[in-house]
């Protein structure tokens, strides 16, 4: 069957409608809040100049006192040190604007109920998938250091260590798409999809055709996507359009006419679960650029993993936790009890895990740092963004300084200039410590992967930036001695051959004008 856009009408499936950017987006986004507070301060300052000219010294010293008081308070919080520095600079430079913005984020306007609801769900499901003690003991016998990360992940959520799971590495979006179509056709009971981006085109159109067909066959099909889609790719009534096809759909943090820090926390996860025995995760969303049917920033390099076996239950639970946020009655069974059909003759251990921005645990960052701290020979990283806090930068540099080969592949063609300039601002310090940095010359790297010492790896949705490590819902699969480790390292080496090594002389070679920009943007990096 042809997958051209006309074929969607032929199958009775409705074409998607593009979302709209505009004044609504600007007003109710984080950007809108910043602009609003900025103009509020301008108005207040003008009012002070006009009406209180005789009290200018009092206003000046009052603002100075306010900035000093708030700065002292910030320095005594448990926030990330980089974020503290940003807030102090902002508050001292613009006391009214900075204080109001800080209070807006600190008081968690609009997402306290979400935080409480998610906390309740996580607490009530911590034992939904019991840890098989013999599996954990076998992991400890193999490697006590690596097994300790299993203990940590079990403490922060229901993320057990699994064996008897086959993990297949998919090195490019086109391969992932083909495999997804193949596995979706096999669905007999349920299909769960949770994705950050859904956009009209060949990729989503073909998947939608299969989903609509499966609904008619009696398969339970559910879709969650992030509310940012309403700004750019999907109409607000898209859940209703999917409902007409029999597909259940929910939007995480949809647009609403209320100012809220809710918009700062996005569902960046990518999860596909089929019948409880097959799962996908990785960097790939449902848009044509991820399979190179649309060229935006050169060749789009992305990766994913497909799991078959016991560990799929971990991704099933993560999806259901998110689905049940808005449900009056939480329902996890029978989906967690579907037979996992473990493959025979599989090796190694797998831990599916997630990260929630509404608790105090920086799970994604801690797993990455743990790998860096335990590595003996090498750590090879692919990431689209490099906006590091002090802890992550120290861990990367320390690994290189103690003789571990640390290599990082980043995009050669940027998708956004501000993050690109921020990434380059870290290059010099990393290079000084012996880290090798490369840029992918054919285009944009969107893969998020760590592989170390030929024995362990992480593939998922977690970028090396503040958005992923602090502000997004994320997920990944940790693998130890699984067969896919060799494939991940092989793909890294093949990608390396298409990349150019960066030296201190070539950091700003193609974008010299970004260097001064990076100095200023770095000040507000934790807020981006």
PyMOL commands that set and color helices and strands:
alter all, ss='L'
color gray80, all
select helices_A, chain A and resi 5-10+23-28+30-51+53-75+81-93+95-106+112-124+133-142+144-156+173-185+202-216+229-232+238-244+261-264+288-291+312-326+335-337+363-374+390-401+417-432+466-471+484-496+514-527
alter helices_A, ss='H'
color red, helices_A
select strands_A, chain A and resi 165-170+190-195+220-226+248-252+266-267+271-274+278-282+299-301+304-309+349-355+378-382+405-411+436-440+443-445+449-452+456-460+472-480+499-502
alter strands_A, ss='S'
color yellow, strands_A
deselect
rebuild
show_as cartoon
